[in-house]
Amino acid sequence: MTHQPVASPAPHYLNLPGARTVTTQTVRAAAHALDRAAREQSMICLTADPGVGKTFTLHTLCEQRPDLPALHLLPRPQARPDDLRHSLYRALNLPGDPPQDPGICDDYLRHALMHPPRLVTVDEAHQLSAACIEYLRYLHDDPDPQVTIVLLASQPRLKALRSKQTLINRVAAWHLMEPLDPDEILTILPAFHALWQTTPSHTLTRLDSLWANGNLRRWAALTHQLQAIRHRHPDHPADPETLLRRLRPRLPRTA
């Protein structure tokens, strides 16, 4: 199966020059989950281990769906409901400063969210307070705003989010994004960056097993290192085998 790169303005990790967005099995599954949630105007949670690409994937999928305008929120730690209100107000480009009165601010937001249907994404949702989660419940349950709510949460911290009874009753799907399958590595990496197009398959496999483990952020870091080697030594092509030898665990010396 071929993996065609798709255009996306979402920045890659480290703003990696030459990196391309590639549709993987994980991206396709996330797209199906997002489209179903949008049809139902429901609440879903996308979760993954750090570095798998949940935020990048969501931003890319939103760019590919211009008929579903997205409002991206990144609450600060210990955020309050007023922080979410004001972030939404600014994301909607409403005039002036957000009203300080919560009721008045909510009236503006409800009116603005009636049309067209919108996607509200909340990154780092695992650090939301109970009060902020209650505010999201208010947005979700209100019949007038046409919103689909997508929560993004780190897999290691998902337990805290799933302990919130308010979410358990309302999240329609808890979608886990998996790392790249070992078999995908051989087709995904050459499509992701030209640097890997001439790399032997066994080298890609060893790099993945010793270092990356299907984690796209780690593959971006590896690519960045190889680009740096090429920049320092332009007359010598970057050699993944050299990097592989550096990463290979050393055996203890025997007496």
ROLUM-471307 format. One line per 3 residues: number of its first residue (from 1); for each residue x, y, z of N, C-alpha, C. Coordinates in pm, 1 decimal, always signed. Layout:
// ROLUM-471307
NUM> X/Y/Z/X/Y/Z/X/Y/Z | ... $
END
This chain:
// ROLUM-471307
1> +85.0/-118.8/+0.0/+0.0/+0.0/+0.0/+88.8/+124.2/+0.0 | +59.7/+220.9/-85.1/+136.8/+344.3/-87.9/+73.9/+445.1/+6.5 | +155.8/+536.0/+56.4/+110.7/+640.2/+148.2/+141.0/+774.0/+83.2 $
4> +37.9/+843.6/+40.2/+57.6/+968.0/-30.8/+71.1/+1084.5/+67.3 | +177.1/+1167.5/+53.6/+188.0/+1286.0/+135.7/+72.4/+1381.3/+106.1 | +24.5/+1449.0/+209.9/-82.2/+1546.3/+192.5/-33.9/+1679.4/+246.2 $
7> -79.3/+1785.9/+180.7/-37.3/+1919.1/+221.7/-103.8/+1957.1/+352.5 | -29.8/+2024.2/+439.4/-85.1/+2073.0/+564.2/+2.7/+2184.5/+617.2 | -57.6/+2296.4/+662.8/+21.9/+2404.5/+719.5/+63.2/+2378.7/+862.7 $
10> +15.3/+2270.0/+924.0/+51.2/+2241.5/+1062.9/+201.3/+2216.4/+1071.9 | +268.8/+2280.0/+1168.2/+413.8/+2264.2/+1177.6/+453.8/+2127.7/+1229.4 | +556.0/+2070.1/+1169.2/+612.1/+1946.2/+1219.9/+697.1/+1976.5/+1342.6 $
13> +720.5/+1873.6/+1422.4/+807.7/+1886.6/+1538.1/+944.9/+1936.8/+1493.0 | +999.8/+2035.6/+1563.8/+1127.6/+2099.7/+1532.7/+1121.7/+2178.9/+1402.1 | +998.0/+2204.7/+1350.1/+984.2/+2272.7/+1220.7/+1076.2/+2210.0/+1116.9 $
16> +1072.2/+2080.5/+1110.6/+1166.8/+2001.7/+1032.6/+1159.5/+2036.4/+884.1 | +1267.2/+2091.7/+826.3/+1266.0/+2123.6/+682.5/+1250.5/+1996.5/+599.5 | +1165.0/+2003.7/+499.1/+1148.5/+1891.3/+407.6/+1052.4/+1784.4/+454.3 $
19> +1001.2/+1795.7/+577.0/+907.9/+1694.3/+627.0/+772.6/+1708.3/+559.2 | +710.6/+1595.8/+531.2/+579.8/+1593.6/+467.2/+480.2/+1519.5/+556.1 | +355.4/+1558.4/+542.7/+249.1/+1494.4/+619.1/+203.7/+1369.2/+546.3 $
22> +202.6/+1257.2/+616.1/+169.9/+1128.3/+555.8/+49.1/+1069.0/+628.0 | -45.1/+1018.0/+550.7/-163.9/+956.6/+608.6/-133.6/+812.1/+646.9 | -138.1/+785.0/+776.3/-110.7/+651.5/+828.8/-241.2/+583.8/+869.3 $
25> -233.1/+458.5/+909.7/-350.8/+388.7/+960.4/-410.5/+462.9/+1079.6 | -323.9/+514.3/+1167.3/-370.4/+587.4/+1285.1/-443.1/+714.8/+1245.4 | -391.5/+786.5/+1147.0/-455.4/+910.7/+1101.2/-591.7/+880.2/+1041.1 $
28> -600.8/+774.3/+960.7/-728.6/+739.4/+899.6/-832.3/+702.8/+1006.4 | -789.8/+628.7/+1107.4/-883.2/+591.7/+1214.2/-929.2/+714.7/+1291.1 | -838.0/+808.1/+1317.1/-875.9/+931.8/+1385.6/-971.1/+1014.4/+1299.9 $
31> -950.5/+1014.5/+1168.0/-1039.5/+1087.9/+1078.1/-1181.5/+1032.0/+1083.3 | -1193.3/+899.6/+1084.2/-1325.5/+838.0/+1092.6/-1392.9/+873.0/+1224.4 | -1316.3/+871.2/+1335.2/-1373.7/+906.1/+1465.7/-1418.9/+1051.0/+1468.3 $
34> -1339.7/+1139.5/+1408.4/-1374.7/+1280.8/+1405.1/-1499.0/+1305.8/+1320.1 | -1505.9/+1242.0/+1203.6/-1621.9/+1262.2/+1115.6/-1750.6/+1211.8/+1180.7 | -1743.4/+1100.0/+1249.3/-1862.2/+1049.0/+1316.7/-1905.9/+1143.2/+1428.4 $
37> -1810.3/+1194.0/+1504.2/-1844.3/+1288.0/+1611.2/-1906.9/+1414.4/+1554.7 | -1855.7/+1461.3/+1439.7/-1909.9/+1582.2/+1378.8/-2053.3/+1560.5/+1332.1 | -2081.4/+1443.1/+1276.8/-2218.7/+1414.5/+1233.3/-2315.0/+1414.1/+1351.8 $
40> -2267.2/+1362.9/+1464.4/-2352.9/+1349.9/+1582.1/-2343.5/+1470.9/+1674.9 | -2250.0/+1563.0/+1644.5/-2221.2/+1676.5/+1733.4/-2203.6/+1626.6/+1876.9 | -2114.6/+1530.9/+1890.9/-2091.5/+1468.0/+2020.3/-1957.1/+1513.2/+2077.4 $
43> -1918.9/+1453.6/+2187.8/-1791.7/+1481.5/+2252.2/-1706.5/+1354.7/+2245.0 | -1581.3/+1368.1/+2199.1/-1491.1/+1253.7/+2194.2/-1357.0/+1292.3/+2255.8 | -1277.7/+1191.8/+2286.2/-1143.7/+1214.4/+2339.7/-1043.6/+1138.8/+2254.2 $
46> -944.6/+1210.7/+2201.1/-832.7/+1149.2/+2131.6/-717.2/+1139.5/+2230.3 | -664.4/+1021.3/+2245.7/-556.2/+1001.8/+2341.4/-443.1/+922.8/+2277.8 | -321.7/+947.1/+2325.5/-203.7/+878.1/+2273.2/-88.5/+902.0/+2368.9 $
49> +14.1/+819.1/+2356.4/+137.0/+845.7/+2429.8/+201.2/+973.0/+2374.6 | +277.1/+1044.2/+2456.6/+344.4/+1165.3/+2406.9/+430.0/+1134.9/+2284.5 | +418.4/+1221.1/+2182.5/+500.3/+1206.2/+2063.0/+438.4/+1126.5/+1950.5 $
52> +324.3/+1061.1/+1975.8/+260.5/+981.8/+1870.1/+200.4/+1073.2/+1763.7 | +158.0/+1193.6/+1802.2/+111.6/+1290.1/+1702.3/-34.8/+1327.4/+1710.3 | -95.5/+1321.6/+1828.7/-238.6/+1349.6/+1837.2/-271.8/+1495.8/+1802.8 $
55> -191.1/+1590.3/+1853.4/-218.6/+1731.4/+1825.3/-195.3/+1762.8/+1678.5 | -82.8/+1716.5/+1624.0/-53.6/+1740.2/+1482.4/-161.2/+1678.0/+1394.3 | -202.2/+1554.6/+1427.1/-305.0/+1486.8/+1348.9/-434.7/+1564.4/+1350.0 $
58> -476.6/+1610.2/+1467.8/-603.3/+1682.8/+1476.4/-597.7/+1812.4/+1397.0 | -488.6/+1886.7/+1409.1/-477.4/+2012.2/+1333.8/-479.5/+1985.6/+1183.7 | -414.0/+1879.1/+1140.5/-412.9/+1844.7/+998.1/-552.5/+1808.0/+949.7 $
61> -623.4/+1725.7/+1027.9/-759.4/+1686.0/+988.9/-852.9/+1806.0/+984.5 | -833.2/+1899.8/+1076.4/-917.4/+2020.2/+1074.5/-890.9/+2103.8/+950.1 | -765.4/+2114.6/+909.8/-732.9/+2189.9/+788.6/-794.8/+2125.9/+665.3 $
64> -812.7/+1995.7/+668.9/-871.7/+1925.5/+555.1/-1024.3/+1932.4/+555.4 | -1082.5/+1994.2/+658.7/-1228.3/+2005.3/+671.0/-1269.2/+2150.8/+690.4 | -1251.9/+2234.5/+587.0/-1281.7/+2377.4/+601.5/-1429.0/+2406.1/+626.8 $
67> -1517.0/+2310.2/+595.6/-1659.9/+2330.5/+620.6/-1694.9/+2312.1/+767.6 | -1596.6/+2273.0/+849.9/-1617.8/+2257.9/+993.1/-1513.7/+2343.1/+1065.1 | -1541.0/+2474.2/+1079.2/-1442.2/+2563.3/+1141.0/-1404.3/+2514.3/+1280.7 $
70> -1274.3/+2517.1/+1307.4/-1223.9/+2465.9/+1434.7/-1177.1/+2579.6/+1524.0 | -1208.5/+2567.3/+1651.1/-1163.5/+2660.0/+1753.7/-1070.3/+2582.0/+1845.5 | -941.2/+2615.0/+1842.0/-842.4/+2538.5/+1917.4/-812.4/+2608.1/+2050.1 $
73> -833.8/+2537.1/+2158.6/-808.5/+2591.3/+2291.7/-695.3/+2512.6/+2357.3 | -605.6/+2583.6/+2421.1/-497.8/+2522.4/+2498.2/-499.7/+2586.3/+2637.2 | -580.7/+2531.4/+2727.9/-593.5/+2593.3/+2860.2/-461.3/+2588.7/+2935.8 $
76> -436.8/+2694.4/+3011.2/-318.7/+2694.3/+3097.9/-344.9/+2603.3/+3216.9 | -239.7/+2559.2/+3284.7/-261.3/+2478.0/+3405.4/-344.5/+2553.8/+3507.5 | -429.1/+2480.9/+3575.9/-518.4/+2539.3/+3676.8/-612.8/+2643.0/+3616.5 $
79> -652.4/+2620.9/+3492.0/-745.2/+2714.7/+3427.4/-880.7/+2713.6/+3497.1 | -949.1/+2827.4/+3486.8/-1083.3/+2842.1/+3542.1/-1183.5/+2848.1/+3427.2 | -1313.1/+2829.4/+3456.0/-1412.6/+2841.5/+3348.8/-1405.2/+2974.7/+3275.3 $
82> -1375.0/+3084.5/+3346.7/-1362.8/+3214.1/+3279.2/-1251.3/+3212.7/+3175.8 | -1145.1/+3135.6/+3202.1/-1037.5/+3124.8/+3103.4/-1088.0/+3059.8/+2975.2 | -1170.3/+2955.2/+2988.4/-1227.1/+2890.8/+2869.8/-1322.0/+2985.3/+2797.5 $
85> -1405.8/+3056.2/+2874.9/-1497.9/+3153.4/+2813.1/-1420.1/+3255.5/+2730.2 | -1319.0/+3314.3/+2791.7/-1246.0/+3420.5/+2723.8/-1165.8/+3366.6/+2606.2 | -1112.9/+3245.1/+2617.7/-1041.6/+3184.8/+2504.7/-1136.6/+3160.6/+2387.5 $
88> -1255.8/+3111.1/+2416.0/-1355.5/+3091.6/+2311.1/-1396.1/+3223.8/+2247.4 | -1412.4/+3325.6/+2329.9/-1452.1/+3457.7/+2280.4/-1349.5/+3509.1/+2179.3 | -1221.7/+3494.2/+2214.8/-1116.8/+3542.4/+2124.5/-1103.3/+3452.5/+2001.4 $
91> -1119.6/+3322.5/+2019.6/-1110.6/+3231.3/+1905.4/-1220.5/+3258.2/+1803.5 | -1333.6/+3305.9/+1851.3/-1445.6/+3338.2/+1761.5/-1432.3/+3476.7/+1699.2 | -1325.5/+3550.3/+1737.2/-1302.8/+3685.6/+1685.0/-1421.0/+3778.5/+1712.2 $
94> -1479.0/+3764.3/+1829.8/-1587.2/+3854.3/+1867.7/-1529.8/+3991.2/+1902.7 | -1607.5/+4098.5/+1885.1/-1552.5/+4234.6/+1901.6/-1521.2/+4268.4/+2046.6 | -1416.6/+4347.8/+2063.4/-1383.9/+4398.5/+2195.6/-1329.1/+4291.2/+2288.2 $
97> -1321.6/+4326.8/+2415.9/-1276.3/+4233.1/+2517.7/-1392.8/+4147.9/+2565.9 | -1364.6/+4027.8/+2612.1/-1473.7/+3943.4/+2663.8/-1541.6/+4010.2/+2783.1 | -1674.0/+4008.5/+2788.4/-1743.6/+4064.7/+2904.5/-1701.2/+3993.2/+3032.4 $
100> -1685.7/+4068.8/+3138.3/-1644.4/+4009.7/+3265.0/-1758.4/+3934.6/+3332.1 | -1881.3/+3971.5/+3300.6/-1995.8/+3900.7/+3356.8/-2011.4/+3766.0/+3285.8 | -2003.3/+3652.1/+3358.2/-2010.7/+3520.4/+3292.6/-2138.6/+3499.5/+3212.4 $
103> -2252.2/+3545.2/+3265.7/-2378.4/+3525.9/+3195.3/-2382.3/+3600.0/+3063.3 | -2336.2/+3724.4/+3063.4/-2334.3/+3803.5/+2940.3/-2236.9/+3741.7/+2839.5 | -2120.8/+3700.7/+2887.9/-2022.6/+3638.5/+2798.2/-2079.2/+3511.4/+2736.2 $
106> -2147.3/+3429.6/+2816.4/-2205.8/+3306.8/+2763.5/-2313.8/+3335.5/+2660.2 | -2390.0/+3442.3/+2678.5/-2492.5/+3478.6/+2579.8/-2427.6/+3509.9/+2445.0 | -2317.4/+3586.2/+2448.2/-2245.1/+3615.2/+2324.3/-2195.1/+3485.6/+2259.3 $
109> -2138.5/+3398.2/+2341.4/-2082.8/+3273.5/+2288.1/-2192.3/+3184.9/+2230.1 | -2303.0/+3170.2/+2300.3/-2411.7/+3084.9/+2252.0/-2464.0/+3135.9/+2119.0 | -2476.9/+3266.9/+2106.0/-2526.4/+3324.2/+1980.6/-2427.6/+3299.6/+1867.3 $
112> -2297.7/+3316.5/+1896.2/-2196.2/+3298.7/+1792.0/-2181.7/+3152.5/+1750.7 | -2212.5/+3060.7/+1841.5/-2194.3/+2918.4/+1813.3/-2317.8/+2852.0/+1753.2 | -2422.6/+2928.6/+1728.2/-2543.8/+2869.7/+1670.1/-2523.2/+2830.7/+1524.7 $
115> -2442.4/+2907.3/+1451.7/-2421.0/+2879.8/+1310.2/-2291.1/+2945.2/+1267.6 | -2209.6/+2876.9/+1188.5/-2224.3/+2738.6/+1141.1/-2179.8/+2639.6/+1247.5 | -2199.6/+2508.3/+1222.3/-2147.1/+2408.4/+1316.0/-1995.7/+2424.0/+1329.9 $
118> -1947.6/+2405.1/+1452.1/-1805.2/+2425.8/+1477.4/-1746.9/+2309.9/+1557.7 | -1614.7/+2301.1/+1547.6/-1539.7/+2203.4/+1623.8/-1461.6/+2278.0/+1731.7 | -1480.2/+2239.5/+1856.4/-1404.7/+2297.6/+1967.2/-1306.8/+2191.9/+2016.2 $
121> -1176.8/+2218.6/+2002.5/-1075.9/+2123.7/+2046.9/-1008.8/+2177.7/+2172.4 | -984.3/+2089.8/+2266.3/-922.0/+2128.3/+2393.2/-798.1/+2040.7/+2413.1 | -680.6/+2099.9/+2393.9/-556.6/+2024.9/+2410.6/-518.9/+2017.3/+2558.4 $
124> -438.9/+1916.6/+2592.2/-397.6/+1893.3/+2731.3/-518.9/+1886.7/+2824.1 | -623.9/+1820.2/+2777.4/-749.1/+1816.7/+2853.2/-735.1/+1744.2/+2986.1 | -632.3/+1661.8/+3000.1/-613.7/+1588.0/+3125.5/-584.1/+1679.9/+3243.5 $
127> -546.2/+1806.1/+3217.0/-516.7/+1896.9/+3326.9/-632.6/+1992.8/+3356.7 | -749.2/+1969.7/+3296.1/-865.3/+2054.1/+3323.4/-917.5/+2031.0/+3464.8 | -960.0/+2138.2/+3528.3/-1021.3/+2127.7/+3660.0/-1164.7/+2077.3/+3646.5 $
130> -1222.0/+2034.9/+3758.0/-1361.0/+1988.6/+3757.5/-1454.4/+2099.5/+3711.3 | -1425.2/+2224.4/+3749.0/-1510.2/+2336.8/+3709.2/-1505.3/+2359.2/+3558.2 | -1385.6/+2343.1/+3496.3/-1374.1/+2359.9/+3351.1/-1447.0/+2247.6/+3278.0 $
133> -1437.7/+2126.6/+3330.5/-1509.9/+2015.3/+3270.2/-1660.0/+2038.3/+3279.2 | -1704.9/+2093.7/+3388.7/-1846.9/+2125.5/+3402.9/-1888.4/+2230.0/+3299.8 | -1799.7/+2324.0/+3269.7/-1833.0/+2424.2/+3168.5/-1843.0/+2360.6/+3030.1 $
136> -1755.0/+2266.4/+2999.3/-1765.8/+2195.3/+2872.2/-1895.4/+2115.5/+2865.2 | -1936.0/+2059.1/+2978.5/-2064.4/+1988.5/+2983.4/-2178.7/+2084.1/+2949.8 | -2169.6/+2206.4/+3000.9/-2271.5/+2307.5/+2972.0/-2278.0/+2336.0/+2821.9 $
139> -2162.1/+2351.0/+2757.7/-2161.2/+2375.1/+2613.0/-2217.0/+2255.3/+2536.7 | -2180.7/+2136.6/+2581.0/-2223.2/+2014.4/+2512.9/-2373.4/+1992.9/+2525.0 | -2429.2/+2020.9/+2642.1/-2570.2/+1991.5/+2666.9/-2663.8/+2100.0/+2616.6 $
142> -2613.3/+2221.6/+2596.5/-2697.7/+2331.1/+2548.5/-2745.8/+2297.6/+2407.8 | -2877.5/+2299.7/+2381.9/-2928.2/+2258.6/+2250.3/-2903.0/+2360.6/+2139.6 | -2869.7/+2485.3/+2173.9/-2856.3/+2588.2/+2070.6/-2720.8/+2588.1/+2000.9 $
145> -2608.9/+2592.0/+2073.6/-2479.7/+2588.9/+2003.8/-2461.0/+2458.0/+1927.0 | -2410.5/+2468.8/+1804.5/-2383.1/+2350.8/+1722.9/-2233.5/+2321.0/+1730.6 | -2195.4/+2249.0/+1834.4/-2053.1/+2224.6/+1856.9/-2024.8/+2076.5/+1871.9 $
148> -1910.4/+2037.6/+1818.5/-1850.5/+1907.2/+1844.2/-1726.9/+1933.2/+1928.8 | -1714.7/+1865.1/+2039.6/-1603.8/+1889.3/+2131.5/-1505.9/+1772.8/+2125.0 | -1379.3/+1804.7/+2098.8/-1273.7/+1703.6/+2093.6/-1172.5/+1734.0/+2204.0 $
151> -1157.2/+1641.2/+2293.9/-1057.6/+1653.5/+2400.4/-932.3/+1576.6/+2359.7 | -815.7/+1635.7/+2379.5/-688.8/+1567.0/+2355.3/-620.6/+1545.6/+2489.4 | -581.6/+1421.9/+2515.3/-523.4/+1389.2/+2644.7/-409.3/+1290.3/+2628.4 $
154> -309.1/+1307.0/+2710.1/-196.2/+1213.7/+2710.9/-239.8/+1080.8/+2771.1 | -204.0/+972.1/+2704.2/-243.8/+839.3/+2750.6/-199.8/+811.8/+2895.5 | -75.2/+848.1/+2935.9/-35.3/+819.3/+3073.6/-118.5/+892.0/+3178.3 $
157> -186.1/+1002.5/+3138.7/-263.7/+1079.2/+3235.3/-412.9/+1070.1/+3210.2 | -452.3/+972.3/+3129.8/-592.4/+959.5/+3093.7/-678.6/+916.1/+3212.5 | -621.5/+842.5/+3305.0/-698.6/+792.0/+3418.3/-766.8/+904.1/+3494.5 $
160> -695.4/+1014.6/+3514.2/-753.7/+1127.5/+3586.9/-873.1/+1185.2/+3512.1 | -864.1/+1189.6/+3379.3/-974.2/+1244.4/+3300.3/-1094.0/+1151.1/+3302.1 | -1068.9/+1020.9/+3294.0/-1178.7/+924.5/+3290.6/-1245.3/+907.5/+3427.1 $
163> -1184.3/+961.4/+3529.9/-1246.3/+952.3/+3662.2/-1356.6/+1055.9/+3680.3 | -1368.1/+1150.9/+3585.6/-1469.7/+1255.1/+3594.8/-1603.4/+1198.7/+3546.4 | -1698.0/+1184.4/+3637.5/-1826.4/+1124.7/+3602.5/-1898.3/+1204.6/+3494.4 $
166> -1879.7/+1336.3/+3496.7/-1943.1/+1422.0/+3395.6/-1901.2/+1380.4/+3254.4 | -1772.6/+1343.7/+3237.0/-1724.1/+1304.0/+3104.8/-1764.7/+1161.5/+3070.1 | -1758.8/+1073.0/+3167.5/-1794.1/+932.9/+3142.3/-1932.2/+923.5/+3080.6 $
169> -2022.5/+1009.3/+3124.0/-2161.1/+1005.3/+3075.9/-2178.9/+1073.1/+2940.9 | -2078.1/+1146.9/+2893.5/-2098.6/+1227.8/+2773.6/-1999.8/+1201.7/+2660.4 | -1880.4/+1151.6/+2691.8/-1783.4/+1123.6/+2585.1/-1829.6/+1001.1/+2507.4 $
172> -1856.8/+1022.3/+2379.6/-1911.4/+914.0/+2297.2/-1805.2/+812.1/+2258.4 | -1677.7/+854.7/+2252.7/-1570.8/+762.6/+2213.0/-1440.0/+808.1/+2275.1 | -1365.7/+710.4/+2327.5/-1229.4/+733.0/+2376.0/-1137.6/+666.7/+2274.1 $
175> -1082.3/+746.7/+2184.8/-1009.9/+693.5/+2069.9/-859.6/+696.3/+2096.8 | -799.2/+578.1/+2102.0/-656.5/+565.5/+2125.6/-580.9/+566.7/+1993.1 | -485.2/+658.3/+1979.9/-399.3/+664.4/+1862.1/-272.9/+583.9/+1889.1 $
178> -249.8/+483.2/+1806.7/-137.5/+392.2/+1826.4/-11.3/+444.6/+1755.6 | +107.6/+406.9/+1805.2/+231.8/+438.0/+1731.9/+233.0/+366.9/+1596.6 | +327.3/+403.7/+1512.9/+340.6/+339.1/+1382.9/+367.1/+189.5/+1400.0 $
181> +297.2/+110.9/+1320.7/+323.0/-32.4/+1317.8/+460.5/-56.1/+1254.4 | +535.8/-155.7/+1303.4/+668.1/-182.2/+1244.9/+665.4/-200.8/+1094.0 | +558.9/-261.3/+1041.0/+550.8/-280.2/+896.0/+528.7/-147.7/+822.9 $
184> +465.5/-50.0/+890.6/+441.8/+80.4/+828.5/+569.9/+160.2/+811.5 | +664.5/+136.2/+900.1/+786.9/+215.7/+900.0/+851.9/+218.7/+761.8 | +851.4/+104.5/+693.6/+923.1/+92.4/+566.4/+859.9/+174.9/+455.0 $
187> +732.1/+207.0/+467.0/+667.5/+290.2/+364.7/+643.7/+432.5/+413.3 | +621.6/+449.2/+543.3/+591.5/+582.0/+597.3/+714.8/+671.3/+597.3 | +828.0/+619.1/+642.3/+947.1/+704.0/+657.2/+997.0/+760.6/+525.0 $
190> +1008.4/+680.8/+415.5/+1049.4/+741.7/+289.1/+951.3/+847.6/+239.2 | +822.7/+831.4/+270.2/+725.2/+932.2/+229.6/+732.4/+1054.9/+320.7 | +768.3/+1034.2/+446.7/+777.3/+1143.2/+544.1/+891.5/+1239.0/+511.2 $
193> +1005.3/+1183.5/+470.5/+1120.8/+1270.4/+441.8/+1211.9/+1201.7/+340.5 | +1260.5/+1281.0/+244.6/+1345.5/+1226.9/+137.5/+1474.5/+1167.1/+191.9 | +1517.4/+1211.0/+310.1/+1639.7/+1160.1/+368.6/+1637.1/+1008.9/+386.2 $
196> +1516.4/+952.7/+404.1/+1504.6/+808.7/+430.3/+1477.4/+726.1/+304.2 | +1468.3/+791.1/+188.2/+1427.3/+718.5/+68.4/+1531.2/+617.8/+20.6 | +1656.8/+640.7/+52.9/+1761.1/+547.0/+9.6/+1816.9/+466.6/+126.6 $
199> +1752.4/+477.4/+241.9/+1799.5/+405.0/+359.7/+1755.5/+259.6/+351.9 | +1844.8/+164.5/+372.6/+1805.9/+22.7/+367.5/+1695.8/-9.1/+468.5 | +1610.4/-101.8/+431.8/+1498.1/-138.4/+517.9/+1544.9/-187.4/+654.4 $
202> +1652.8/-264.3/+656.1/+1698.4/-319.2/+783.8/+1747.5/-208.5/+877.5 | +1799.2/-97.7/+818.9/+1843.5/+13.4/+902.4/+1723.4/+85.5/+963.5 | +1619.4/+107.3/+884.2/+1497.3/+169.1/+937.3/+1439.4/+84.1/+1049.8 $
205> +1436.6/-46.0/+1027.5/+1380.1/-135.8/+1128.0/+1460.1/-131.0/+1257.1 | +1594.2/-130.9/+1245.1/+1678.1/-128.6/+1364.9/+1667.4/+5.0/+1437.2 | +1664.7/+114.9/+1361.5/+1647.3/+245.9/+1423.4/+1516.4/+253.1/+1501.4 $
208> +1412.6/+193.7/+1444.0/+1283.2/+197.7/+1511.5/+1285.2/+113.0/+1638.2 | +1343.0/-5.4/+1629.6/+1340.9/-94.5/+1745.5/+1433.4/-45.9/+1856.8 | +1544.3/+20.0/+1820.4/+1639.1/+65.4/+1921.4/+1607.3/+203.2/+1977.3 $
211> +1531.3/+282.3/+1900.6/+1514.2/+421.0/+1942.4/+1372.1/+474.5/+1928.7 | +1314.9/+469.1/+1809.8/+1191.7/+543.3/+1784.1/+1065.5/+472.9/+1833.4 | +1059.0/+339.5/+1819.8/+941.4/+263.3/+1864.6/+810.2/+315.3/+1806.9 $
214> +813.1/+352.1/+1678.0/+692.0/+397.9/+1611.4/+647.1/+536.9/+1650.4 | +729.3/+609.0/+1727.9/+694.0/+742.0/+1776.8/+740.8/+847.0/+1676.3 | +646.1/+921.2/+1618.4/+679.9/+1016.1/+1512.3/+767.4/+1130.4/+1562.5 $
217> +749.9/+1170.2/+1687.7/+834.0/+1277.3/+1739.8/+979.6/+1231.7/+1745.7 | +999.8/+1105.6/+1781.9/+1136.6/+1054.4/+1785.3/+1194.4/+1040.8/+1644.9 | +1109.8/+1001.3/+1549.4/+1159.3/+994.0/+1411.5/+1194.0/+1132.6/+1359.6 $
220> +1116.1/+1234.1/+1398.3/+1149.8/+1370.9/+1358.1/+1283.2/+1413.2/+1418.7 | +1306.6/+1374.8/+1545.3/+1433.5/+1407.7/+1609.0/+1550.0/+1337.2/+1539.8 | +1530.7/+1210.5/+1501.5/+1634.1/+1137.9/+1428.3/+1664.7/+1205.6/+1294.9 $
223> +1557.8/+1245.2/+1225.5/+1575.7/+1311.9/+1096.3/+1651.8/+1442.8/+1114.1 | +1618.4/+1515.4/+1218.8/+1686.2/+1642.2/+1247.2/+1834.7/+1619.3/+1272.5 | +1868.0/+1513.9/+1346.1/+2008.7/+1484.2/+1372.6/+2083.9/+1450.4/+1244.3 $
226> +2020.9/+1371.0/+1159.0/+2087.1/+1334.8/+1033.5/+2104.8/+1455.7/+942.4 | +2005.7/+1546.6/+944.2/+2020.9/+1669.9/+866.2/+2137.5/+1753.7/+918.8 | +2152.3/+1756.0/+1053.0/+2263.0/+1832.2/+1111.6/+2397.0/+1772.7/+1070.8 $
229> +2405.6/+1639.6/+1067.1/+2529.4/+1574.3/+1023.2/+2559.3/+1612.0/+878.2 | +2457.6/+1611.1/+794.4/+2477.5/+1647.0/+653.1/+2522.0/+1792.2/+640.0 | +2466.4/+1879.7/+726.3/+2503.7/+2021.1/+719.8/+2649.3/+2040.8/+761.0 $
232> +2693.9/+1964.9/+863.6/+2832.1/+1978.7/+909.3/+2930.9/+1914.3/+813.3 | +2885.7/+1810.2/+744.4/+2974.9/+1737.4/+653.0/+2906.8/+1725.8/+516.2 | +2898.0/+1836.5/+442.4/+2824.1/+1835.0/+315.0/+2884.8/+1742.5/+210.4 $
235> +3013.3/+1713.3/+221.7/+3077.6/+1626.9/+122.0/+3059.1/+1478.8/+151.9 | +2999.6/+1448.1/+267.8/+2978.4/+1308.6/+303.8/+2829.7/+1288.4/+331.6 | +2764.5/+1203.0/+256.3/+2620.7/+1181.3/+279.4/+2595.6/+1131.8/+421.0 $
238> +2484.2/+1178.1/+478.1/+2447.6/+1135.2/+612.6/+2429.6/+983.9/+615.4 | +2488.2/+921.3/+712.9/+2488.8/+775.3/+720.8/+2406.4/+729.6/+840.3 | +2285.5/+677.9/+818.6/+2204.9/+629.8/+931.0/+2272.9/+519.6/+1010.6 $
241> +2360.4/+441.4/+943.8/+2430.3/+335.2/+1015.0/+2519.9/+392.1/+1125.3 | +2578.9/+509.6/+1099.9/+2661.1/+573.3/+1203.2/+2577.5/+606.5/+1325.4 | +2460.3/+664.5/+1301.0/+2370.3/+695.9/+1411.6/+2323.6/+568.6/+1480.2 $
244> +2301.7/+465.2/+1403.3/+2257.6/+338.2/+1460.0/+2362.9/+282.2/+1555.7 | +2488.7/+294.7/+1518.1/+2595.0/+244.6/+1605.9/+2600.9/+322.6/+1736.6 | +2571.0/+452.4/+1729.3/+2569.6/+533.6/+1850.7/+2454.7/+495.2/+1943.3 $
247> +2343.1/+454.0/+1884.4/+2224.5/+422.3/+1964.4/+2223.2/+279.0/+2014.2 | +2298.1/+192.2/+1948.4/+2297.0/+50.0/+1983.7/+2352.6/+33.6/+2125.2 | +2280.2/-33.7/+2212.5/+2329.1/-50.6/+2351.5/+2461.2/-125.7/+2356.1 $
250> +2551.4/-75.3/+2439.4/+2681.7/-139.3/+2451.5/+2675.4/-256.0/+2549.1 | +2741.6/-363.7/+2511.2/+2746.4/-479.4/+2600.0/+2849.8/-457.8/+2708.8 | +2821.9/-500.3/+2830.7/+2919.8/-484.2/+2938.7/+3043.3/-567.2/+2909.8 $
253> +3156.1/-515.6/+2953.0/+3281.4/-587.7/+2931.5/+3285.7/-712.3/+3022.4 | +3338.6/-816.7/+2966.8/+3354.9/-938.9/+3045.6/+3493.9/-944.4/+3104.8 | +3505.1/-1005.8/+3221.5/+3634.2/-1013.4/+3289.8/+3728.4/-1106.3/+3213.1 $
END
